[in-house]
Amino acid sequence: MSDLKISTRLQLGFGTVILLFILLAAVTALRVEKAAAATERMERSAALVQLASYWQGHVRQNSARSLAVAFSEGGTLLAFFKDQMADTTKQTSETQKAFLETVQDPASRQRADRVGEVRKSWLAVRDEVNSLKAAGESEGARDLVQKKFAPATDEYIRVTQQLVDGEVESVRAAQAEVKAAFRQIYIMGAVLFVIAIVLASLLSWHLSRSISGGLAHASRIAERIGAGDLTATLEVRGRDEIGLLV
């Protein structure tokens, strides 16, 4: 590098350091983008956890009402719960629609579709139980509860729990991905920063050494000539500004 001008060496040194910092910025931007995507998935999964929990809560609520109606005497309790059951069913439909509109993960959608299938069967059996109660066939309603409604309810609760658990796991996975992305940002940023500092220090040391070395050599020769030693020769060690000067 002694054949290069000092200004050229400075430009190369600073250019290399600048390129390293540009690389650091680019890597950081990519990792931040990845972390942002993971954060978005985490927020979406958190919203789905809430919707799945609402869905399961509606299942438990209406199942308890239907069981109470089936095992009660007469149709008084059916009349009491009728509007509340209809309202909860409507809320469940809205929750199901919101979940399916929000979900993007194929596995989550598959679980939600399974819950929807079980729900259709559960609603059919529940309506049958309520119809028997409305017709005054309390014994038939109780028998249907034991044979069909109770197992359907257990299955409905089971698949909604799987839905909740799946989204909770998705939230945890997204959280881990966000933490990993930021950890990589910190590590890679620190490594590149240290490399840039070390390289800048080495370039600075090499440049100052080449300049001071040339000047020191010229100074020693000048001192010998000044002392009367006309045999001293000045060796030109480069073609930079110092070499041209001597």
C-alpha positions as CSV (number, residue, x, y, z in Angstrom):
1,M,0.0,0.0,0.0
2,S,3.0,2.3,0.2
3,D,2.7,2.9,-3.6
4,L,-0.7,4.4,-3.0
5,K,-1.3,8.0,-2.1
6,I,-2.1,8.9,1.5
7,S,-5.4,10.3,0.4
8,T,-6.2,7.1,-1.5
9,R,-5.3,5.0,1.5
10,L,-7.5,7.2,3.7
11,Q,-10.4,6.8,1.3
12,L,-10.0,3.0,1.2
13,G,-9.8,2.8,5.0
14,F,-12.9,4.9,5.6
15,G,-14.7,3.3,2.7
16,T,-14.1,-0.2,4.2
17,V,-15.4,1.0,7.6
18,I,-18.4,2.6,6.0
19,L,-19.2,-0.6,4.1
20,L,-19.1,-2.5,7.3
21,F,-21.5,-0.2,8.9
22,I,-23.8,-0.4,5.9
23,L,-23.6,-4.2,6.2
24,L,-24.5,-3.9,9.8
25,A,-27.5,-1.7,9.0
26,A,-28.7,-4.1,6.3
27,V,-28.4,-7.1,8.6
28,T,-30.2,-5.3,11.3
29,A,-33.0,-4.2,9.0
30,L,-33.5,-7.8,7.8
31,R,-33.6,-9.1,11.4
32,V,-35.9,-6.3,12.5
33,E,-38.3,-7.2,9.6
34,K,-38.2,-10.8,10.7
35,A,-38.9,-9.8,14.3
36,A,-41.8,-7.6,13.2
37,A,-43.3,-10.4,11.2
38,A,-43.1,-12.7,14.2
39,T,-44.6,-10.0,16.4
40,E,-47.5,-9.7,14.0
41,R,-48.0,-13.5,14.2
42,M,-47.8,-13.4,17.9
43,E,-50.5,-10.6,18.1
44,R,-52.7,-12.5,15.7
45,S,-52.3,-15.7,17.7
46,A,-53.1,-13.8,20.9
47,A,-56.3,-12.5,19.4
48,L,-57.2,-16.1,18.2
49,V,-56.5,-17.4,21.8
50,Q,-59.1,-14.9,23.0
51,L,-61.6,-15.9,20.4
52,A,-61.1,-19.6,21.0
53,S,-61.5,-19.0,24.7
54,Y,-64.8,-17.1,24.1
55,W,-65.9,-20.0,21.8
56,Q,-65.2,-22.6,24.5
57,G,-66.9,-20.4,27.1
58,H,-70.1,-20.3,25.0
59,V,-70.0,-24.0,24.6
60,R,-69.8,-24.6,28.3
61,Q,-72.5,-22.0,29.1
62,N,-75.1,-23.4,26.6
63,S,-74.2,-27.0,27.5
64,A,-75.0,-26.3,31.2
65,R,-78.3,-24.7,30.2
66,S,-79.3,-27.5,28.0
67,L,-78.5,-30.1,30.7
68,A,-80.4,-28.1,33.2
69,V,-83.4,-27.9,30.8
70,A,-83.3,-31.6,30.0
71,F,-83.3,-32.8,33.6
72,S,-85.8,-30.2,34.9
73,E,-89.4,-30.9,35.5
74,G,-91.8,-29.4,32.9
75,G,-90.9,-26.7,30.4
76,T,-90.5,-23.7,32.7
77,L,-86.7,-23.8,32.6
78,L,-86.7,-24.2,28.8
79,A,-88.8,-21.0,28.5
80,F,-86.5,-19.2,30.9
81,F,-83.3,-20.1,29.1
82,K,-84.6,-20.0,25.5
83,D,-83.7,-16.4,24.7
84,Q,-80.3,-16.7,26.5
85,M,-79.4,-19.9,24.6
86,A,-80.3,-18.3,21.3
87,D,-78.2,-15.2,22.1
88,T,-75.2,-17.3,23.1
89,T,-75.6,-19.4,19.9
90,K,-75.6,-16.1,17.9
91,Q,-72.4,-14.9,19.7
92,T,-70.8,-18.3,19.0
93,S,-71.5,-17.9,15.3
94,E,-70.0,-14.4,15.3
95,T,-67.0,-15.7,17.2
96,Q,-66.5,-18.6,14.8
97,K,-66.8,-16.2,11.8
98,A,-64.2,-13.8,13.4
99,F,-61.8,-16.6,14.1
100,L,-62.0,-18.0,10.5
101,E,-61.5,-14.4,9.1
102,T,-58.4,-13.9,11.3
103,V,-56.7,-17.2,11.1
104,Q,-53.9,-17.7,8.6
105,D,-52.0,-20.8,9.8
106,P,-53.2,-24.0,8.1
107,A,-53.1,-26.1,11.2
108,S,-55.1,-23.5,13.2
109,R,-57.7,-23.4,10.4
110,Q,-57.9,-27.2,10.3
111,R,-58.6,-27.2,14.1
112,A,-61.2,-24.5,13.7
113,D,-62.9,-26.4,10.9
114,R,-63.0,-29.5,13.1
115,V,-64.7,-27.5,15.9
116,G,-67.2,-26.2,13.3
117,E,-68.1,-29.7,12.3
118,V,-68.5,-30.9,15.9
119,R,-70.6,-27.8,16.6
120,K,-73.1,-28.7,13.8
121,S,-73.6,-32.1,15.3
122,W,-73.9,-30.7,18.8
123,L,-76.5,-28.1,17.8
124,A,-78.6,-30.7,16.1
125,V,-78.6,-32.9,19.2
126,R,-79.3,-29.9,21.5
127,D,-82.2,-28.7,19.4
128,E,-83.6,-32.3,19.4
129,V,-83.4,-32.3,23.2
130,N,-85.1,-28.9,23.5
131,S,-87.8,-30.1,21.1
132,L,-88.5,-33.2,23.2
133,K,-88.8,-30.9,26.3
134,A,-91.1,-28.5,24.5
135,A,-93.3,-31.4,23.5
136,G,-93.4,-32.6,27.1
137,E,-91.4,-35.7,26.5
138,S,-89.0,-35.2,29.5
139,E,-88.1,-38.9,29.7
140,G,-87.1,-39.0,26.0
141,A,-85.1,-35.8,26.5
142,R,-83.1,-37.2,29.4
143,D,-82.4,-40.4,27.5
144,L,-81.2,-38.4,24.5
145,V,-78.9,-36.4,26.8
146,Q,-77.3,-39.5,28.1
147,K,-76.9,-41.3,24.8
148,K,-76.0,-38.4,22.5
149,F,-75.9,-34.9,24.0
150,A,-73.4,-35.7,26.8
151,P,-70.9,-37.4,24.5
152,A,-71.4,-34.6,21.9
153,T,-70.8,-32.0,24.6
154,D,-67.6,-33.8,25.7
155,E,-66.3,-33.9,22.2
156,Y,-67.2,-30.2,21.6
157,I,-65.3,-29.1,24.7
158,R,-62.4,-31.3,23.8
159,V,-61.9,-29.9,20.3
160,T,-62.4,-26.3,21.5
161,Q,-59.7,-27.0,24.1
162,Q,-57.4,-28.2,21.3
163,L,-58.2,-25.0,19.5
164,V,-57.2,-22.9,22.5
165,D,-54.1,-25.0,23.2
166,G,-53.0,-24.7,19.6
167,E,-53.2,-21.0,19.6
168,V,-51.4,-20.7,23.0
169,E,-48.6,-22.8,21.5
170,S,-48.5,-20.5,18.4
171,V,-48.1,-17.5,20.7
172,R,-45.2,-19.2,22.5
173,A,-43.5,-20.1,19.3
174,A,-43.9,-16.5,18.0
175,Q,-42.5,-15.1,21.2
176,A,-39.5,-17.4,21.0
177,E,-39.0,-16.4,17.4
178,V,-39.1,-12.7,18.3
179,K,-36.6,-13.2,21.1
180,A,-34.3,-15.2,18.8
181,A,-34.5,-12.5,16.1
182,F,-33.5,-9.7,18.6
183,R,-30.8,-11.9,20.1
184,Q,-29.3,-12.3,16.6
185,I,-29.6,-8.6,16.0
186,Y,-27.6,-7.9,19.2
187,I,-25.0,-10.6,18.6
188,M,-24.4,-9.8,14.9
189,G,-24.5,-6.1,15.6
190,A,-21.9,-6.4,18.3
191,V,-19.7,-8.7,16.1
192,L,-19.8,-6.4,13.1
193,F,-19.2,-3.3,15.3
194,V,-16.2,-4.9,16.9
195,I,-14.9,-5.9,13.5
196,A,-15.3,-2.3,12.2
197,I,-13.5,-0.9,15.3
198,V,-10.7,-3.3,15.0
199,L,-10.3,-2.8,11.2
200,A,-10.4,1.0,11.6
201,S,-7.8,0.8,14.3
202,L,-5.5,-1.4,12.2
203,L,-5.9,0.8,9.2
204,S,-5.2,3.9,11.3
205,W,-2.1,2.2,12.8
206,H,-0.8,1.1,9.4
207,L,-1.3,4.5,7.8
208,S,0.3,6.4,10.7
209,R,3.2,3.9,10.8
210,S,3.8,4.3,7.0
211,I,3.7,8.1,7.2
212,S,5.8,8.4,10.4
213,G,8.2,5.7,9.2
214,G,8.9,7.6,5.9
215,L,9.4,10.9,7.7
216,A,11.6,9.3,10.4
217,H,13.8,7.7,7.7
218,A,14.1,11.0,5.9
219,S,14.9,12.8,9.2
220,R,17.7,10.4,10.0
221,I,19.3,10.8,6.6
222,A,19.0,14.6,6.9
223,E,20.7,14.5,10.3
224,R,23.6,12.4,9.0
225,I,24.1,14.7,6.0
226,G,23.9,17.7,8.4
227,A,26.6,16.0,10.5
228,G,28.9,15.9,7.5
229,D,28.2,12.3,6.4
230,L,27.8,12.8,2.6
231,T,27.9,9.1,2.0
232,A,24.3,8.7,3.4
233,T,21.8,7.8,0.8
234,L,18.1,8.2,1.0
235,E,16.1,5.2,0.0
236,V,12.7,5.9,-1.5
237,R,10.3,3.3,0.0
238,G,7.2,4.3,-1.8
239,R,5.5,6.4,-4.4
240,D,3.1,8.3,-2.1
241,E,3.4,11.9,-1.0
242,I,6.3,11.1,1.4
243,G,8.2,9.2,-1.3
244,L,7.8,12.0,-3.8
245,L,8.9,14.5,-1.2
246,V,12.2,12.8,-0.5
